[in-house]
Amino acid sequence: MPFGGGAMRSKAWCGIVLLAIAGGILARGPVPSDYAPSRPDFLLAQAKDKDTPPKPPEKPKESETPKAPEPPVPSTPPVPSPSPTPPAPSTPPAASPPDAFAQGPTRGGEAPGRGFNPHMLGDYQGLFARRFVTLPVDQTINTIQPPQTITQFVTVVGRDGVVRRIPITVTLKGPTAVTSRNIVNVTVPSAVPVTGPGAFKIAENESPSPGDRAYVTYNYFSGIRGPAVPGDLSSATTRTTTVNGQPAVVTETRLSAPYTNAQRGVFGFEQSVFDGAFSVGLRLPLTEQQADDSFAHVGDLTANLKYAILRDPETGSVLSAGLAVTAPTGPSIVTTAGDLHSTLFQPFVGYRLSDGVFFVQGFTSVSVPTKADFPTLLFNDVSIGYLIYRGQPGAAVSTVAPVVEAHLTTPLTGRGADAPLLAPDLLVLVAGVQVGVFGPSTLTLGVGAPVTGPRLFDVEAIVQFNVRF
């Protein structure tokens, strides 16, 4: 084959090889410095190849097929260095269990409305009926004894010699004051305590917050005596009469006030609806004021509806309103004006301000009767408490909170002493403690006494047990 043809074929193969190399380089992109020269070095190498004439290639053998250019080896991307492993958090040493009675509650912790829902203890409402009763009376009778005289006959002889018997009146004793004293039973009007309506006041064992519970309440009142009414012989009474036809002055004073003791039990429940915003409750009282200390009768049934207008689940603060209705299901009230009974409507507003530990709560309500002979009563009740202990949920003692309460009763009608039903102004102070036992249940113990006159009773004992569900 002529030399010139071989030279042409060599140049063609060189061009093909250069094009293949250039295409591989363009397909690979930039080549790492470990595998290819940088772009300026590569261009310099191409310039040298142009200046230096290529060597004539050897004549390939007929049977030998030219090898295709090997494809460029793709560059391997650099492997990112692994990020440093953060050190494992240190485990704090296990603390020894603290003394359960040495730990106090933390502010802002569990809300009273969740684990501890405090309620009011309540007091005696101070309602009395004007009724006729028979009492022992010290009776003193002062009379004037008339002069005591006798008639004697004297025999005299007249001038004419006739013998005559002449009567002569002789006073043996002049007018004398006579006093006699006796103990007699006298029927007089008196103010008798009324327990028939039972615990109709909304603040009796009630919380401002709606809830789910069943409960029982026991109250014992010692030395109940009503206010003075006209004609009750609470003070010495003097009257003029006749004794054995002679004028007399009678003074009567009752030996003692008609004191009585009373017991009251209440069974009730409360059920919330609409995610705890509303609740419906019922109260059934059992009352007794007899000498045998047994429950005498079932009192009036009270139903109440409560709605939480505002509530803070974190602290237990709440503002609520509702209505309590007392139906005349118990016995009528005996008075000097006849037997009385009435339905009572009692709208109320309840509140609690709490930071999770310290709380102030109370009720303001008005009892409005449907009968005019019943007094209209305004109740203002306030309680202050402090959660001094919170244990583990489900413990035998989970919470302890002492409370102090003030209960003010103001009659808006029926203030007259001759009214058939009496309700004097009354302020009662109550102190107690609420203890959470066995989970959500609450045992409450308290004692109360009136602090304004007249003192309508000596002392009140309170026991309440609430089972929450």
C-alpha positions as CSV (number, residue, x, y, z in Angstrom):
1,M,0.0,0.0,0.0
2,P,1.5,3.4,-0.8
3,F,2.8,5.4,2.2
4,G,0.6,8.3,1.5
5,G,-2.5,6.2,2.0
6,G,-1.2,4.8,5.3
7,A,-0.5,8.3,6.5
8,M,-4.0,9.3,5.8
9,R,-5.4,6.4,7.7
10,S,-3.1,7.1,10.7
11,K,-4.3,10.7,10.8
12,A,-7.9,9.5,10.7
13,W,-7.4,7.1,13.6
14,C,-5.6,9.8,15.6
15,G,-8.6,12.1,15.0
16,I,-11.0,9.5,16.1
17,V,-9.0,8.8,19.3
18,L,-8.7,12.5,20.1
19,L,-12.5,12.9,19.6
20,A,-13.2,9.9,21.9
21,I,-10.9,11.2,24.6
22,A,-12.5,14.7,24.4
23,G,-16.0,13.3,24.5
24,G,-15.2,11.2,27.6
25,I,-13.6,14.2,29.3
26,L,-16.7,16.3,28.6
27,A,-19.0,13.5,29.8
28,R,-17.1,13.1,33.0
29,G,-16.9,16.7,33.9
30,P,-14.0,18.0,35.9
31,V,-11.5,15.3,36.7
32,P,-9.9,15.1,40.2
33,S,-6.3,16.0,40.4
34,D,-5.5,12.4,41.3
35,Y,-6.7,11.0,38.0
36,A,-6.2,13.7,35.3
37,P,-4.2,17.0,34.9
38,S,-5.9,20.2,35.5
39,R,-7.6,21.9,32.5
40,P,-4.6,24.3,31.8
41,D,-2.1,21.4,31.8
42,F,-4.4,19.5,29.4
43,L,-4.5,22.4,27.0
44,L,-0.7,22.7,27.1
45,A,-0.4,19.0,26.3
46,Q,-2.7,19.5,23.3
47,A,-0.5,22.4,22.1
48,K,2.6,20.2,22.3
49,D,0.9,17.5,20.2
50,K,0.2,20.0,17.5
51,D,3.8,21.3,17.4
52,T,5.3,17.8,17.4
53,P,4.6,15.9,14.2
54,P,3.0,12.6,15.0
55,K,4.9,9.4,14.5
56,P,3.7,7.3,11.7
57,P,1.7,4.4,13.1
58,E,2.7,0.9,12.5
59,K,0.8,-0.9,9.9
60,P,-1.8,-3.0,11.6
61,K,-2.1,-6.5,10.7
62,E,-4.9,-7.6,8.4
63,S,-6.4,-9.9,10.9
64,E,-6.1,-7.6,13.8
65,T,-9.0,-5.4,14.6
66,P,-8.3,-2.1,16.1
67,K,-9.3,-1.8,19.7
68,A,-12.0,0.7,20.6
69,P,-11.0,3.4,23.0
70,E,-11.8,2.4,26.6
71,P,-14.6,4.5,28.2
72,P,-13.4,6.9,30.8
73,V,-13.6,5.8,34.4
74,P,-16.2,7.9,36.2
75,S,-14.9,9.9,39.1
76,T,-15.8,8.7,42.5
77,P,-17.4,11.4,44.6
78,P,-15.6,12.1,47.9
79,V,-17.1,10.3,50.8
80,P,-18.3,12.8,53.5
81,S,-16.7,12.4,56.8
82,P,-19.0,11.0,59.5
83,S,-20.4,13.6,61.9
84,P,-19.1,13.2,65.5
85,T,-21.4,11.2,67.7
86,P,-22.9,13.3,70.6
87,P,-22.0,12.1,74.0
88,A,-24.7,10.1,75.8
89,P,-26.6,12.1,78.4
90,S,-25.6,11.4,81.9
91,T,-28.1,9.6,84.0
92,P,-28.9,11.5,87.2
93,P,-28.5,9.6,90.4
94,A,-31.7,8.1,91.7
95,A,-33.1,10.3,94.5
96,S,-34.2,8.7,97.7
97,P,-38.0,8.7,98.3
98,P,-39.0,11.7,100.3
99,D,-41.1,11.6,103.4
100,A,-44.7,11.7,102.3
101,F,-45.9,14.0,105.1
102,A,-42.9,16.4,104.6
103,Q,-43.6,17.3,101.0
104,G,-46.0,20.2,100.3
105,P,-47.9,21.0,97.2
106,T,-46.3,22.8,94.3
107,R,-48.0,26.0,93.0
108,G,-49.4,25.6,89.6
109,G,-49.5,21.8,89.9
110,E,-52.6,19.7,89.8
111,A,-55.7,21.8,89.8
112,P,-58.1,21.6,92.7
113,G,-60.9,20.9,90.1
114,R,-59.1,17.7,89.0
115,G,-57.7,15.9,92.0
116,F,-59.2,18.1,94.8
117,N,-62.5,19.8,94.4
118,P,-63.2,21.6,97.7
119,H,-66.7,22.3,98.8
120,M,-68.5,24.4,101.4
121,L,-69.4,23.0,104.8
122,G,-72.5,25.1,105.4
123,D,-74.4,26.0,108.6
124,Y,-77.8,26.2,110.2
125,Q,-80.2,28.4,108.3
126,G,-81.9,29.8,111.4
127,L,-85.6,29.4,110.5
128,F,-88.1,29.3,113.4
129,A,-91.9,28.9,113.6
130,R,-94.1,30.8,116.0
131,R,-96.1,28.1,117.8
132,F,-98.0,27.5,121.0
133,V,-96.1,25.4,123.5
134,T,-96.6,24.4,127.2
135,L,-93.8,25.5,129.5
136,P,-93.2,25.4,133.3
137,V,-93.7,28.8,134.7
138,D,-92.8,30.3,138.1
139,Q,-96.0,32.0,139.2
140,T,-96.2,34.5,142.0
141,I,-99.6,35.8,143.2
142,N,-99.8,38.9,145.4
143,T,-103.2,39.5,147.1
144,I,-104.5,41.9,149.9
145,Q,-106.1,40.0,152.7
146,P,-109.1,42.0,154.0
147,P,-109.3,42.9,157.7
148,Q,-110.4,40.1,160.0
149,T,-113.2,41.0,162.4
150,I,-115.5,39.2,164.8
151,T,-118.8,40.0,166.3
152,Q,-119.3,39.7,170.0
153,F,-122.5,40.1,172.0
154,V,-122.4,42.1,175.2
155,T,-125.2,41.9,177.7
156,V,-126.3,45.3,179.2
157,V,-129.1,46.4,181.4
158,G,-130.9,49.5,180.3
159,R,-132.3,52.3,182.5
160,D,-135.6,50.7,182.4
161,G,-134.1,47.6,183.9
162,V,-134.4,45.5,180.7
163,V,-131.5,43.2,179.9
164,R,-130.4,43.3,176.3
165,R,-127.6,41.6,174.2
166,I,-125.9,44.1,171.9
167,P,-123.5,42.9,169.0
168,I,-120.1,44.5,168.9
169,T,-117.6,44.1,166.0
170,V,-114.1,43.6,167.0
171,T,-111.1,43.8,164.5
172,L,-108.6,41.2,165.2
173,K,-106.2,41.8,162.2
174,G,-106.0,44.7,159.8
175,P,-105.5,44.4,155.9
176,T,-102.6,42.0,155.1
177,A,-100.6,41.4,152.0
178,V,-100.4,37.7,151.1
179,T,-97.9,36.2,148.6
180,S,-98.1,32.7,147.2
181,R,-95.6,31.1,144.8
182,N,-96.2,28.0,142.6
183,I,-94.8,26.2,139.6
184,V,-97.4,25.8,137.0
185,N,-97.6,24.8,133.3
186,V,-98.6,27.6,131.0
187,T,-99.3,27.5,127.2
188,V,-97.5,30.4,125.6
189,P,-96.3,31.3,122.1
190,S,-92.7,30.4,121.4
191,A,-90.2,30.3,118.5
192,V,-89.6,26.6,117.6
193,P,-86.8,25.6,115.2
194,V,-87.8,24.4,111.8
195,T,-85.8,21.6,110.3
196,G,-88.3,20.4,107.7
197,P,-86.8,22.1,104.7
198,G,-83.5,20.5,105.6
199,A,-80.3,21.6,103.9
200,F,-82.0,23.6,101.2
201,K,-79.4,26.3,101.2
202,I,-77.1,25.9,98.2
203,A,-73.9,26.3,100.3
204,E,-74.5,23.1,102.3
205,N,-71.8,20.6,101.2
206,E,-71.6,22.2,97.7
207,S,-68.8,23.2,95.4
208,P,-69.0,26.1,92.9
209,S,-67.6,23.7,90.2
210,P,-69.9,21.1,88.6
211,G,-68.9,17.5,89.5
212,D,-69.8,13.8,89.7
213,R,-70.3,12.5,93.2
214,A,-72.5,10.8,95.8
215,Y,-72.5,12.1,99.3
216,V,-73.9,12.0,102.8
217,T,-73.9,14.8,105.4
218,Y,-74.6,14.7,109.1
219,N,-75.1,17.8,111.3
220,Y,-75.7,18.0,115.1
221,F,-77.0,21.2,116.6
222,S,-76.8,21.7,120.4
223,G,-78.9,24.0,122.4
224,I,-81.2,25.5,119.8
225,R,-83.5,28.3,121.1
226,G,-85.5,30.7,119.1
227,P,-85.7,34.4,119.3
228,A,-88.0,36.1,121.7
229,V,-91.7,36.6,120.6
230,P,-94.4,38.6,122.3
231,G,-96.1,36.6,125.1
232,D,-93.4,33.9,125.4
233,L,-92.7,34.7,129.0
234,S,-89.0,35.1,128.3
235,S,-89.1,38.0,130.7
236,A,-91.2,38.6,133.8
237,T,-94.8,39.4,132.9
238,T,-97.3,40.9,135.3
239,R,-101.1,40.9,135.1
240,T,-104.0,41.7,137.4
241,T,-106.7,39.2,138.2
242,T,-109.0,38.1,141.1
243,V,-108.3,35.3,143.5
244,N,-111.1,34.1,145.8
245,G,-113.0,37.2,144.9
246,Q,-110.1,39.4,145.9
247,P,-107.9,41.5,143.6
248,A,-104.5,39.9,142.9
249,V,-101.4,40.7,141.0
250,V,-99.9,37.7,139.2
251,T,-96.2,37.7,138.0
252,E,-95.1,34.9,135.7
253,T,-91.6,34.0,134.4
254,R,-90.7,30.9,132.5
255,L,-88.1,28.8,134.3
256,S,-85.9,28.3,131.2
257,A,-85.9,28.9,127.5
258,P,-87.3,26.0,125.4
259,Y,-83.9,24.5,124.4
260,T,-83.7,21.6,122.0
261,N,-81.1,19.6,120.1
262,A,-81.5,18.7,116.5
263,Q,-79.9,16.2,114.1
264,R,-80.0,16.4,110.3
265,G,-78.8,13.9,107.7
266,V,-78.7,14.5,104.0
267,F,-78.3,11.9,101.2
268,G,-77.5,13.4,97.8
269,F,-75.8,13.0,94.4
270,E,-74.6,15.3,91.6
271,Q,-74.1,14.3,87.9
272,S,-72.3,16.5,85.4
273,V,-73.1,16.7,81.7
274,F,-71.7,18.4,78.6
275,D,-68.0,17.8,79.4
276,G,-68.5,19.0,83.0
277,A,-70.0,22.4,82.1
278,F,-73.5,21.5,83.7
279,S,-74.5,19.4,86.6
280,V,-77.8,18.3,88.2
281,G,-78.1,17.4,91.9
282,L,-80.6,16.1,94.3
283,R,-80.7,16.3,98.2
284,L,-83.0,14.3,100.4
285,P,-82.8,15.4,104.1
286,L,-83.7,13.4,107.2
287,T,-84.4,15.6,110.3
288,E,-85.0,15.0,114.0
289,Q,-85.6,17.2,117.0
290,Q,-87.3,14.8,119.3
291,A,-86.1,13.7,122.7
292,D,-85.5,10.1,121.7
293,D,-82.7,11.1,119.3
294,S,-84.2,9.2,116.4
295,F,-84.8,10.7,112.9
296,A,-88.4,11.8,112.9
297,H,-89.3,12.5,109.3
298,V,-88.1,13.0,105.7
299,G,-87.7,16.6,104.8
300,D,-88.2,18.6,101.6
301,L,-86.5,17.4,98.5
302,T,-84.1,19.9,96.8
303,A,-82.9,19.8,93.2
304,N,-80.3,22.1,91.8
305,L,-78.9,22.9,88.3
306,K,-75.4,24.4,88.1
307,Y,-73.6,25.9,85.0
308,A,-69.9,26.8,84.9
309,I,-69.7,30.1,83.1
310,L,-65.9,30.5,83.3
311,R,-63.4,27.9,84.5
312,D,-59.7,27.5,84.5
313,P,-58.7,23.8,84.5
314,E,-55.1,24.6,85.4
315,T,-55.9,26.2,88.8
316,G,-59.5,25.2,89.5
317,S,-60.9,28.7,89.4
318,V,-64.5,28.9,88.3
319,L,-67.5,31.2,88.1
320,S,-70.8,29.4,88.1
321,A,-74.5,30.2,88.4
322,G,-77.7,28.1,88.8
323,L,-81.0,27.5,90.5
324,A,-82.0,25.3,93.4
325,V,-85.7,24.4,93.9
326,T,-87.0,22.9,97.1
327,A,-90.3,21.1,96.8
328,P,-92.7,20.8,99.7
329,T,-92.4,17.0,100.0
330,G,-92.0,16.9,103.7
331,P,-94.4,17.6,106.6
332,S,-96.1,21.0,106.9
333,I,-94.8,23.6,109.4
334,V,-97.2,24.1,112.4
335,T,-97.5,27.8,113.3
336,T,-99.9,30.0,115.2
337,A,-101.3,31.0,111.8
338,G,-101.9,27.4,110.8
339,D,-99.9,24.8,108.9
340,L,-97.6,26.3,106.3
341,H,-95.6,24.9,103.4
342,S,-94.1,26.5,100.3
343,T,-91.9,25.8,97.3
344,L,-88.6,27.7,97.5
345,F,-86.8,29.0,94.4
346,Q,-83.1,29.8,95.1
347,P,-81.1,31.4,92.3
348,F,-77.4,31.5,93.1
349,V,-73.9,32.5,91.9
350,G,-70.8,30.5,92.9
351,Y,-67.1,31.3,92.6
352,R,-63.7,30.0,93.3
353,L,-60.4,31.9,93.0
354,S,-57.4,29.6,93.3
355,D,-53.7,29.3,92.4
356,G,-53.7,25.6,92.8
357,V,-52.9,25.7,96.5
358,F,-54.7,28.7,98.2
359,F,-58.3,29.1,97.3
360,V,-61.3,31.4,98.2
361,Q,-64.7,30.3,97.3
362,G,-68.3,31.0,98.1
363,F,-72.0,31.4,97.2
364,T,-74.5,34.2,97.1
365,S,-78.1,33.2,96.8
366,V,-81.7,34.4,97.5
367,S,-84.4,32.0,98.7
368,V,-87.7,33.2,97.3
369,P,-90.9,31.4,98.5
370,T,-94.2,31.0,96.7
371,K,-96.2,31.7,99.9
372,A,-96.2,35.1,101.5
373,D,-96.0,33.7,105.0
374,F,-92.5,32.4,104.3
375,P,-89.6,34.8,104.7
376,T,-87.3,35.8,101.7
377,L,-83.7,35.1,102.7
378,L,-80.4,36.4,101.4
379,F,-77.4,34.1,102.0
380,N,-73.8,35.1,101.7
381,D,-71.3,32.3,102.2
382,V,-67.5,32.5,101.9
383,S,-64.7,29.9,102.5
384,I,-60.9,30.3,102.7
385,G,-58.7,27.3,102.5
386,Y,-55.1,26.2,101.9
387,L,-54.0,22.8,100.5
388,I,-51.2,22.0,102.9
389,Y,-50.5,18.4,101.7
390,R,-50.9,16.5,98.4
391,G,-49.8,12.8,98.4
392,Q,-49.7,10.3,95.6
393,P,-53.0,9.6,93.7
394,G,-54.8,6.7,95.2
395,A,-53.1,6.9,98.6
396,A,-55.0,6.5,101.8
397,V,-54.5,10.2,102.4
398,S,-54.1,12.2,99.2
399,T,-54.9,15.8,100.2
400,V,-55.3,17.8,103.4
401,A,-56.8,21.3,103.4
402,P,-58.0,23.3,106.5
403,V,-60.8,25.8,105.8
404,V,-62.5,28.7,107.6
405,E,-66.0,29.8,106.6
406,A,-68.4,32.7,107.3
407,H,-72.1,32.3,106.7
408,L,-74.4,35.4,106.8
409,T,-78.2,35.1,106.7
410,T,-80.1,38.3,106.1
411,P,-84.0,38.1,106.1
412,L,-85.5,40.4,103.5
413,T,-89.1,39.8,104.8
414,G,-90.6,38.3,107.9
415,R,-88.7,40.4,110.4
416,G,-91.7,41.1,112.6
417,A,-91.7,39.3,116.0
418,D,-95.4,38.4,115.4
419,A,-94.7,36.7,112.0
420,P,-95.6,33.0,111.8
421,L,-92.1,32.2,110.5
422,L,-89.1,34.0,111.9
423,A,-85.5,34.2,110.5
424,P,-83.3,36.5,112.5
425,D,-80.0,38.1,111.3
426,L,-77.4,35.4,111.8
427,L,-73.6,35.2,111.3
428,V,-72.0,31.8,111.9
429,L,-68.3,31.0,111.8
430,V,-67.2,27.4,110.8
431,A,-63.8,25.9,110.9
432,G,-62.9,22.4,109.6
433,V,-60.6,20.3,107.5
434,Q,-61.1,18.5,104.2
435,V,-59.1,15.3,103.8
436,G,-58.9,13.4,100.5
437,V,-59.0,9.7,101.2
438,F,-58.6,6.6,99.0
439,G,-58.4,8.6,95.7
440,P,-61.2,11.0,94.8
441,S,-63.2,10.6,98.0
442,T,-63.3,13.4,100.6
443,L,-63.9,13.3,104.3
444,T,-64.8,16.6,106.0
445,L,-65.0,17.4,109.7
446,G,-66.0,20.8,111.0
447,V,-67.5,22.7,114.0
448,G,-69.4,26.0,113.9
449,A,-71.0,28.5,116.3
450,P,-73.0,31.8,115.9
451,V,-71.1,35.0,116.7
452,T,-74.0,37.5,116.7
453,G,-76.9,37.8,119.1
454,P,-79.2,36.4,119.8
455,R,-77.3,33.1,119.9
456,L,-79.7,30.7,118.3
457,F,-77.7,27.6,119.2
458,D,-74.6,26.7,121.1
459,V,-72.5,24.6,118.7
460,E,-72.8,22.7,115.5
461,A,-70.9,19.5,114.5
462,I,-70.4,18.7,110.9
463,V,-69.4,15.4,109.2
464,Q,-69.4,15.1,105.4
465,F,-68.3,12.3,103.1
466,N,-68.2,12.7,99.3
467,V,-67.4,9.9,96.9
468,R,-66.4,11.3,93.5
469,F,-66.6,9.3,90.3
